[in-house]
Amino acid sequence: MCHSYSMQVHGYVCPSTTMESGSFTLVHGYHGNSSLRHWLQQSDWLPTLEATLALDEESVRRVGDDTVGGPAVSRQLRLIRTLMRDLLIGVNYLHSHGLAHTELKLENLHISPVDGHIKVGILGNAADFKDCSPDDSKQDSSMDRRKMMIAFDMRCIGFIMAKMVLRDLMDPKTFSKFKAFLSKGNDPSCLREFLMHIVNRNSSENVGFQILDRNWGAGWHLLSLLLATKSSQRISCLDALRHPFLCGPRWRVDPTMDMIRWSLGSTAVRITEEYIYGMQQRRKIAHFIELMEMLNPNSKPRQWLQLLPGKWRLLYSTGRHIGLTLRQTPSRVLIGDVHLTISKILKPHATFSIASDIGFTVMPDKNWAHDKTGTSGKLQVNSLFKLRAGRRLYIKEETTTGSFQDSIMERLSSKKWRKVMPMKEFPSSLQVAKLVPSDVDVSMSLDEPLSRDIKAAQNVIHEVRMQVPPELFDLSKIVCGTYVDSRLLVLRSVNGSALLLTRSHVNESSR
C-alpha cells in the first residue's frame, strides 16, 4: 500500500463513448517515497541527485551542455537546468490539456526511477479551465480565469526555482521574508539587491548568487519574469524553456531587447562590486552606461513619473574617485551606503523631493586601516526638482581620432549588435528627462559628539565632500536623467559625469 503523497497523477483518459462532458479518468503512478524537497535537503544532495538523474554526457546534452563534472557552480547549474526543464515540460503538458495544477511545490515533485525525470504529481486540487465555446457570453471571463490560473502556476515555479538555486530560502523564516517582499508589490527585478541582505553569499555551500549572475544575470531575469507582480507579465512555460538561463552553451538563443538591457545593467553592477577600479574597468562601465542610455525604454516624462519615486543606492560614479589611502587628513572618514530618496509631490505637477543620505563613520583611531570602528553619522541634502522633457546633445568630435563615440559605434556595428540596433552613425541627441532644481538644504547628524571644537565637524564635512561625488552634496548639479527602469537609474551632472544607482529595499530586508 502506498502513501497518499507517493501516488502521482501523470495523466488522464477521456472516454470517447461517454456523452457526459467534463468526465475523465485520472491515471496514477508510483515514483517513490521521496519528494524533490527530500532530495535537496540531504547533505550530499548534489552527487546524489546527479546519480539519481543519471547525468551523463547524453543527458546533459539535452539541456545544451556537453560536459559533466567540473566546479560545483557548473554542476549545480546543469542540474538546475535539467530539473527546471523537466518541470516546465510537465506543467506545460497540463496547461496544454486545459488543467492548472494550482499547488506546485517541492513536496509535489518526484523523480521517476524508471526514466530519471521529474514528475509533477498530486493533482487533487487541479482546476479545469477549458475554453468556452465561441457563442458563450462568458468567454472573456473564462479566458481571464485561464490566464490567472496559468500565471499562478508560473509564480509557484518561480518559488521552486528560487529554493533550488538559493539554498537559504529552504529555511521557512528566510523564505517568509522573501515572500513578504513580493507580496508588498515590490518589483521582482530588484530581488538581487534585496537578497544581498538576507542570504549568506560567502558560504562555500551557497553558490546561488554565482549561478544567477552567470550569463550576464540571465538567472535573475528569468526569476523576475516568473515572479512578476502583474500576472499578465509572467512568462509562459514555452518561453521559459527558450530562456537563455535554461539553454546550455551549445544552444544559441537570440536574446530579446529586454534581455540585452538586463545584461548590460547586470554586467555594470557586477563590475562595480569588484571594488578596485582600474582604467580598463572605468572605461568598460562608462561604455555600458552609454549603451544603456541609447537603449532606454522609458524616455518620456510620464514614464519617469511612475518609475522615478523610490529609494536608490549609489553604485558608481564616472566622475572623480578620492579615497583615504594616499592622503593625510585631519579626520579619517569611511563612507558607507549613499542613497537617493525620491518622493513625488502632488502639487505642483511633476515635482519631486530628492534627499541624498550619505552614511559615514568617523574613525579617531590612528590604526584606522585595521580598525574601522568609530562614530557613525549621516549627512543629508534635500532639494526639490521639476521634471521636464529634454534632449541630450552629442557634439561631433571631428578633430580627434579614436573618440569614445567611435568606440561605441564600432561595438554596435559588430555582428552581435547589428541585428538588434541597426545604427549606421552615432545619434546627434537622445531624449532625456530634464531635472530643474531649486534650493538645497544640508544637515548633518552624529551618534555622539566628536569634541567641543566646531572645527572637527567642519573637517568631517570637508572630508565627506571630498570622497562622495559632488552631485550628491550639491544636488543642483544633477541636470537630467538618461536611463530608468524598475531596477536601475542613470543621472547625468552638469559636467557630464554619470551616476549609476540601483533601487534599494534595505529597510524591508532588515524586518
TORZA-576760 format. One line per 4 residues: their letters; for each residue x, y, z of C-alpha. Coordinates in Angstrom, 3 decimals. Example, Ala and Ser with C-alpha at 12.3 -4.5 7.8 and 13.67 -1.06 7.14 Angstrom:
<nodes>
as> 12.300/-4.500/7.800 | 13.670/-1.060/7.140
</nodes>
This chain:
<nodes>
mchs> 0.000/0.000/0.000 | 1.398/3.388/-0.981 | 1.247/6.600/0.968 | -1.047/9.237/-0.472
ysmq> 1.780/11.669/-1.243 | 3.503/8.990/-3.308 | 0.538/8.402/-5.584 | 1.302/10.594/-8.564
vhgy> -1.257/11.548/-11.195 | 0.528/11.932/-14.516 | -2.327/11.891/-16.996 | -5.976/11.222/-17.658
vcps> -8.146/9.310/-20.135 | -11.279/10.798/-21.668 | -13.882/8.150/-22.610 | -14.941/8.808/-26.197
ttme> -18.215/6.910/-25.835 | -19.446/8.886/-22.862 | -21.764/11.732/-23.753 | -21.303/13.415/-20.400
sgsf> -18.983/16.396/-20.826 | -16.151/17.075/-18.409 | -15.686/13.498/-17.145 | -12.308/11.792/-17.322
tlvh> -10.316/9.099/-15.535 | -7.112/10.002/-13.690 | -4.071/7.775/-14.260 | -1.792/7.265/-11.251
gyhg> 1.799/6.144/-10.986 | 4.155/5.468/-8.085 | 7.526/7.249/-8.135 | 8.957/6.552/-4.701
nssl> 8.511/7.924/-1.204 | 10.873/10.893/-1.569 | 9.862/14.247/-2.988 | 12.293/16.687/-4.566
rhwl> 12.430/18.600/-1.294 | 13.689/15.445/0.424 | 16.491/15.093/-2.125 | 17.543/18.745/-1.815
qqsd> 17.705/18.601/1.981 | 20.279/15.812/2.046 | 23.827/16.748/2.990 | 25.235/15.161/-0.176
wlpt> 22.335/16.260/-2.354 | 24.411/17.264/-5.389 | 26.162/13.924/-6.121 | 23.055/12.017/-5.025
leat> 20.803/13.844/-7.465 | 23.391/13.564/-10.224 | 23.439/9.809/-9.731 | 19.650/9.573/-9.457
lald> 19.103/11.577/-12.624 | 21.974/9.720/-14.339 | 23.575/12.928/-15.571 | 25.938/11.510/-18.149
eesv> 27.112/13.214/-21.327 | 23.993/12.171/-23.205 | 21.603/13.551/-20.591 | 23.332/16.913/-20.182
rrvg> 23.439/17.289/-23.950 | 19.658/17.530/-23.830 | 19.957/20.840/-21.975 | 22.500/22.246/-24.404
ddtv> 25.645/21.269/-22.494 | 28.396/18.876/-23.488 | 30.353/18.445/-20.250 | 29.970/16.640/-16.954
ggpa> 31.699/17.226/-13.643 | 33.652/20.433/-13.143 | 33.313/23.061/-10.401 | 30.360/22.987/-8.032
vsrq> 28.785/26.032/-9.710 | 28.784/24.384/-13.144 | 27.485/21.106/-11.736 | 24.623/22.785/-9.891
lrli> 23.747/24.905/-12.915 | 23.491/21.809/-15.129 | 21.390/20.061/-12.507 | 19.033/23.029/-12.084
rtlm> 18.644/23.320/-15.845 | 17.682/19.654/-16.037 | 15.193/19.875/-13.171 | 13.649/23.133/-14.376
rdll> 13.242/21.917/-17.941 | 11.534/18.712/-16.787 | 9.263/20.733/-14.509 | 8.326/23.220/-17.234
igvn> 7.657/20.455/-19.749 | 5.361/18.695/-17.268 | 3.464/21.853/-16.331 | 3.166/22.867/-19.978
ylhs> 1.598/19.455/-20.662 | -1.056/20.190/-18.045 | -1.714/23.700/-19.377 | -1.990/22.490/-22.970
hgla> -4.633/19.963/-21.869 | -6.761/22.517/-20.058 | -5.547/21.904/-16.500 | -3.828/24.102/-13.926
htel> -2.022/22.415/-11.051 | -2.604/25.278/-8.521 | -0.395/23.618/-5.869 | 3.089/23.352/-7.323
klen> 5.810/22.986/-4.689 | 8.861/20.859/-3.990 | 6.824/18.369/-1.966 | 4.668/17.603/-5.024
lhis> 7.578/16.854/-7.356 | 9.095/13.378/-7.577 | 11.894/11.768/-9.554 | 10.918/8.690/-11.508
pvdg> 13.403/5.826/-11.007 | 12.437/4.491/-14.430 | 13.459/7.354/-16.717 | 15.124/9.753/-14.243
hikv> 12.775/12.658/-14.997 | 10.810/14.975/-12.734 | 7.151/14.010/-12.388 | 4.521/16.591/-11.479
gilg> 2.091/14.946/-9.106 | -0.656/15.464/-6.524 | -3.305/16.777/-8.887 | -6.023/16.706/-6.249
naad> -6.501/20.483/-6.480 | -6.036/20.718/-10.234 | -8.521/23.027/-11.931 | -10.041/22.713/-15.377
fkdc> -10.008/25.887/-17.470 | -11.091/24.621/-20.863 | -12.034/27.413/-23.230 | -15.652/28.316/-23.610
spdd> -17.402/27.934/-26.935 | -17.355/30.970/-29.256 | -21.019/31.697/-28.638 | -20.622/31.670/-24.884
skqd> -21.257/35.092/-23.353 | -18.743/34.375/-20.596 | -15.833/33.696/-22.933 | -13.864/36.780/-21.853
ssmd> -14.169/35.976/-18.157 | -13.193/32.372/-18.860 | -10.058/33.486/-20.705 | -9.148/35.801/-17.836
rrkm> -9.591/32.917/-15.411 | -7.395/30.718/-17.589 | -4.613/33.323/-17.723 | -4.798/33.917/-13.977
miaf> -4.506/30.219/-13.165 | -1.598/29.708/-15.552 | 0.107/32.776/-14.081 | -0.357/31.355/-10.578
dmrc> 1.351/28.119/-11.637 | 4.247/30.104/-13.109 | 4.630/32.012/-9.841 | 4.851/28.709/-7.983
igfi> 7.538/27.564/-10.431 | 9.428/30.757/-9.603 | 9.345/29.884/-5.904 | 10.593/26.369/-6.701
makm> 13.458/27.740/-8.789 | 14.421/30.224/-6.065 | 14.590/27.455/-3.450 | 16.629/25.177/-5.691
vlrd> 19.193/27.862/-6.519 | 19.336/29.767/-3.212 | 19.526/27.124/-0.502 | 18.969/29.680/2.288
lmdp> 15.364/30.007/1.115 | 14.717/26.439/2.262 | 14.616/27.938/5.756 | 10.977/28.917/6.494
ktfs> 11.917/32.214/8.171 | 14.095/33.348/5.290 | 11.511/32.261/2.746 | 8.790/34.175/4.589
kfka> 10.850/37.377/4.196 | 11.342/36.558/0.531 | 7.627/36.004/0.007 | 6.661/39.091/2.022
flsk> 8.890/41.221/-0.194 | 6.908/40.119/-3.246 | 3.529/40.295/-1.508 | 4.053/44.006/-0.843
gndp> 4.087/44.668/-4.571 | 7.841/45.197/-4.909 | 9.226/44.573/-8.359 | 10.988/41.168/-8.532
sclr> 13.668/42.677/-10.772 | 15.098/44.127/-7.529 | 15.402/40.703/-5.883 | 19.186/40.638/-6.112
eflm> 19.557/43.883/-4.190 | 17.055/42.647/-1.588 | 18.514/39.151/-1.159 | 22.031/40.503/-0.652
hivn> 20.963/41.412/2.890 | 19.184/38.179/3.880 | 21.188/35.460/2.083 | 24.701/34.394/3.026
rnss> 26.643/34.980/-0.185 | 30.033/33.978/1.246 | 29.092/30.418/2.179 | 31.052/27.795/0.261
envg> 27.910/25.671/0.031 | 25.735/28.506/-1.271 | 26.691/29.327/-4.834 | 23.237/30.531/-5.831
fqil> 24.338/34.109/-6.493 | 27.107/32.883/-8.790 | 24.635/30.708/-10.697 | 22.122/33.520/-11.154
drnw> 24.859/36.027/-12.049 | 26.194/33.852/-14.860 | 25.466/34.711/-18.487 | 25.006/38.406/-17.664
gagw> 22.453/37.828/-14.921 | 20.168/35.602/-17.005 | 19.035/33.679/-13.915 | 17.818/36.839/-12.172
hlls> 15.994/37.827/-15.356 | 14.136/34.512/-15.581 | 13.306/34.630/-11.874 | 11.877/38.142/-12.225
llla> 9.684/37.017/-15.143 | 8.365/34.016/-13.221 | 7.565/36.152/-10.167 | 6.332/39.272/-11.985
tkss> 3.939/41.358/-9.899 | 1.316/41.532/-12.639 | 0.053/38.145/-13.759 | -0.099/39.322/-17.376
qris> 3.667/39.930/-17.356 | 4.675/36.442/-16.200 | 6.480/34.242/-18.653 | 4.860/31.121/-20.109
clda> 6.277/27.605/-19.952 | 7.298/27.590/-23.610 | 9.007/30.981/-23.409 | 10.770/29.929/-20.210
lrhp> 12.123/26.834/-21.960 | 13.656/29.156/-24.580 | 15.165/31.498/-21.993 | 18.992/31.825/-22.111
flcg> 19.314/30.701/-18.482 | 17.867/27.266/-19.264 | 19.767/26.840/-22.526 | 23.292/25.479/-22.321
prwr> 26.306/26.905/-24.156 | 25.643/24.793/-27.255 | 22.192/26.303/-27.724 | 22.366/29.710/-29.355
vdpt> 19.336/31.765/-28.351 | 18.714/35.199/-29.854 | 18.194/37.498/-26.860 | 15.293/39.912/-26.728
mdmi> 15.812/43.648/-26.361 | 14.683/43.389/-22.744 | 17.302/40.700/-22.127 | 20.005/42.863/-23.725
rwsl> 19.140/45.805/-21.467 | 19.159/43.469/-18.484 | 22.555/42.053/-19.476 | 24.129/45.495/-19.821
gsta> 22.842/46.601/-16.428 | 23.796/43.353/-14.688 | 27.319/43.465/-16.098 | 27.779/47.060/-14.973
vrit> 26.557/46.167/-11.474 | 28.931/43.208/-11.254 | 31.902/45.368/-12.278 | 31.094/47.924/-9.580
eeyi> 31.185/45.160/-6.966 | 34.809/44.378/-7.769 | 35.736/47.495/-5.748 | 39.092/48.215/-7.445
ygmq> 38.514/50.412/-10.489 | 41.374/50.307/-12.954 | 41.285/52.393/-16.090 | 40.060/49.427/-18.122
qrrk> 37.168/48.847/-15.714 | 36.260/52.534/-15.683 | 36.135/52.653/-19.474 | 34.049/49.487/-19.580
iahf> 31.471/50.781/-17.082 | 31.218/54.106/-18.916 | 30.786/52.156/-22.140 | 27.939/50.072/-20.704
ielm> 26.219/53.163/-19.297 | 26.322/54.819/-22.724 | 24.769/51.724/-24.299 | 22.067/51.612/-21.626
emln> 21.207/55.246/-22.322 | 20.856/54.547/-26.030 | 18.512/51.631/-25.256 | 16.455/53.469/-22.638
pnsk> 12.895/52.056/-22.862 | 11.378/54.826/-20.720 | 12.365/58.142/-22.243 | 9.060/60.005/-21.894
prqw> 8.389/62.165/-18.806 | 5.181/60.329/-17.893 | 7.182/57.084/-17.671 | 9.701/58.770/-15.378
lqll> 6.845/59.966/-13.160 | 5.965/56.326/-12.470 | 9.449/54.813/-12.158 | 11.498/57.575/-10.522
pgkw> 9.988/57.605/-6.984 | 11.688/55.271/-4.531 | 14.942/54.704/-2.702 | 18.061/54.342/-4.842
rlly> 21.532/53.236/-3.749 | 24.604/54.676/-5.436 | 26.680/52.042/-7.209 | 29.191/54.042/-9.195
stgr> 30.107/57.486/-10.461 | 32.065/58.076/-13.644 | 33.483/61.231/-12.060 | 36.360/61.528/-9.640
higl> 37.292/58.858/-7.080 | 39.186/60.030/-3.997 | 39.759/57.699/-1.063 | 41.778/57.615/2.149
tlrq> 44.753/55.600/1.005 | 47.322/58.213/-0.044 | 46.105/61.280/1.842 | 46.838/62.667/5.303
tpsr> 43.617/64.210/6.589 | 42.683/65.666/9.984 | 39.585/63.411/10.094 | 39.502/59.830/8.883
vlig> 36.046/59.238/7.399 | 34.816/55.958/5.932 | 31.873/56.405/3.558 | 29.080/53.843/3.879
dvhl> 25.985/53.485/1.723 | 24.811/56.521/-0.204 | 21.111/56.702/-1.038 | 18.873/58.992/-3.037
tisk> 15.282/59.002/-1.800 | 12.938/60.436/-4.415 | 9.341/61.240/-3.479 | 6.598/62.609/-5.669
ilkp> 4.798/65.772/-4.570 | 1.155/66.169/-5.514 | 1.319/69.901/-6.220 | 2.716/71.344/-8.357
hatf> 2.604/68.682/-11.053 | 5.765/66.720/-11.970 | 7.647/67.903/-8.880 | 9.842/65.626/-6.767
sias> 11.658/65.958/-3.482 | 15.114/64.391/-3.546 | 17.002/63.578/-0.352 | 20.627/62.480/-0.504
digf> 21.531/60.371/2.550 | 25.269/59.808/2.991 | 26.209/57.408/5.767 | 29.739/57.564/7.148
tvmp> 31.931/56.607/10.097 | 34.494/58.903/11.718 | 37.488/56.806/12.809 | 39.523/58.553/15.536
dknw> 41.997/55.699/15.979 | 45.296/56.061/14.121 | 45.100/52.360/13.321 | 42.086/53.053/11.099
ahdk> 43.344/50.791/8.315 | 42.709/47.744/10.531 | 40.071/49.087/12.927 | 37.048/50.607/11.201
tgts> 35.086/51.352/14.388 | 34.183/54.916/15.244 | 31.369/57.434/15.440 | 28.590/56.913/12.916
gklq> 26.978/59.860/11.229 | 24.745/60.876/8.378 | 24.824/63.815/6.020 | 21.513/64.685/4.393
vnsl> 20.940/67.006/1.453 | 17.386/67.942/0.402 | 16.092/69.685/-2.681 | 13.063/69.955/-4.962
fklr> 13.170/69.135/-8.666 | 10.772/69.710/-11.521 | 10.630/67.115/-14.265 | 10.622/68.340/-17.843
agrr> 11.173/66.797/-21.258 | 14.594/67.454/-22.743 | 17.287/66.182/-25.059 | 20.937/65.397/-24.529
lyik> 23.089/66.658/-27.390 | 26.191/64.827/-28.585 | 28.890/67.061/-30.037 | 30.657/65.552/-33.025
eett> 34.395/65.365/-32.414 | 35.918/65.930/-35.838 | 39.459/66.776/-34.835 | 40.180/63.801/-32.629
tgsf> 40.545/60.181/-33.568 | 39.574/57.171/-31.547 | 36.923/59.056/-29.576 | 34.503/57.440/-27.168
qdsi> 31.667/57.709/-29.692 | 33.745/55.872/-32.291 | 34.359/53.009/-29.879 | 30.622/52.678/-29.226
merl> 29.773/52.691/-32.926 | 32.474/50.113/-33.551 | 30.855/47.861/-30.972 | 27.324/48.426/-32.318
sskk> 28.415/47.681/-35.882 | 29.686/44.238/-34.892 | 27.786/41.121/-35.893 | 26.474/40.595/-32.374
wrkv> 24.774/44.002/-32.112 | 23.885/44.683/-35.743 | 20.631/42.710/-35.659 | 19.445/44.404/-32.501
mpmk> 20.466/48.009/-33.195 | 20.817/48.717/-36.930 | 22.566/52.078/-36.414 | 24.920/53.460/-39.042
efps> 26.057/56.528/-37.117 | 26.032/57.892/-33.600 | 22.804/59.829/-32.819 | 23.100/63.590/-32.547
slqv> 20.809/63.668/-29.495 | 18.801/61.439/-27.176 | 15.560/62.150/-25.366 | 16.079/62.531/-21.605
aklv> 14.209/63.685/-18.520 | 15.379/67.180/-17.632 | 15.619/67.915/-13.902 | 15.205/71.553/-12.850
psdv> 16.468/72.022/-9.250 | 15.529/74.533/-6.577 | 17.149/75.465/-3.244 | 19.357/72.923/-1.451
dvsm> 19.309/72.245/2.315 | 22.206/70.450/4.053 | 22.153/68.869/7.523 | 24.485/66.523/9.420
slde> 23.905/64.312/12.458 | 26.311/62.240/14.579 | 25.623/59.461/17.058 | 27.874/61.179/19.594
plsr> 29.780/64.493/19.618 | 33.332/64.374/18.331 | 34.640/67.179/20.541 | 33.674/70.623/21.715
dika> 35.584/72.164/18.847 | 33.330/73.024/15.921 | 36.300/72.713/13.607 | 36.185/68.922/13.992
aqnv> 32.698/68.852/12.487 | 33.858/71.118/9.673 | 36.716/68.741/8.917 | 34.274/65.832/8.758
ihev> 32.016/67.671/6.308 | 35.022/68.620/4.202 | 36.216/65.003/4.097 | 32.761/63.694/3.184
rmqv> 32.561/66.224/0.361 | 35.987/65.139/-0.796 | 35.076/61.451/-1.097 | 31.497/61.437/-2.382
ppel> 30.571/62.596/-5.890 | 29.949/66.364/-5.820 | 26.497/65.866/-7.364 | 25.279/64.136/-4.198
fdls> 26.381/67.014/-1.989 | 25.132/69.724/-4.335 | 22.016/68.245/-5.936 | 21.639/71.261/-8.205
kivc> 24.482/69.835/-10.318 | 22.223/66.962/-11.454 | 20.706/68.151/-14.713 | 18.992/65.166/-16.345
gtyv> 18.074/61.510/-16.124 | 19.148/59.390/-19.080 | 18.040/55.867/-18.119 | 15.448/54.408/-15.784
dsrl> 13.677/51.098/-15.346 | 12.325/49.165/-12.391 | 15.870/48.255/-11.316 | 18.475/50.842/-12.405
lvlr> 18.748/54.613/-12.731 | 21.329/56.780/-14.508 | 21.609/60.505/-13.769 | 23.898/62.959/-15.537
svng> 25.506/66.001/-13.927 | 26.392/69.364/-15.382 | 29.963/68.243/-16.118 | 28.794/65.127/-17.998
sall> 29.644/62.501/-15.363 | 27.089/59.757/-14.742 | 25.671/58.355/-11.509 | 24.615/54.690/-11.653
ltrs> 22.065/53.766/-8.968 | 20.023/50.678/-8.140 | 16.652/50.524/-6.427 | 17.152/49.651/-2.777
hvne> 14.979/47.833/-0.231 | 17.372/47.846/2.721 | 14.741/48.719/5.313 | 12.466/45.864/4.241
ssr> 15.218/43.239/4.309 | 16.014/44.048/7.935 | 12.471/43.454/9.144
</nodes>
